[in-house]
Amino acid sequence: AKHAMLRAGLGYGSMPAHMVEADLAAGDLVRIVPAEWDGQMGGVTVPMCLARRLEGPTGPATQWMAEHLALVSQNVRGSAPLP
């Protein structure tokens, strides 16, 4: 599903190289490397958000992710508080 979403131009994300080699070679996908990228996450701030359906209960994984993003966003300088 993620591969299809990337191919449809609905965002960006990481994928195992073997899954996107043909897409990269054909020019259907492009590799994005931030100028500050050091191969790790050191020094790079990556904006994140959580999207979910409003109807139905929130499962434990979604609840954990929401709480985790709220916690780490408080530790990022200049981040906006979550509603």
Buried (B, 14 or more C-beta within 10 A) or exposed (E): EEBEEBEEEEEEEEBEEEEBEEBEEEEEBEEEEEEEEEEEEEEEEEEEEEEEEEEEEBEEEBEEBBEEBEEEBEEEEEEEEEE
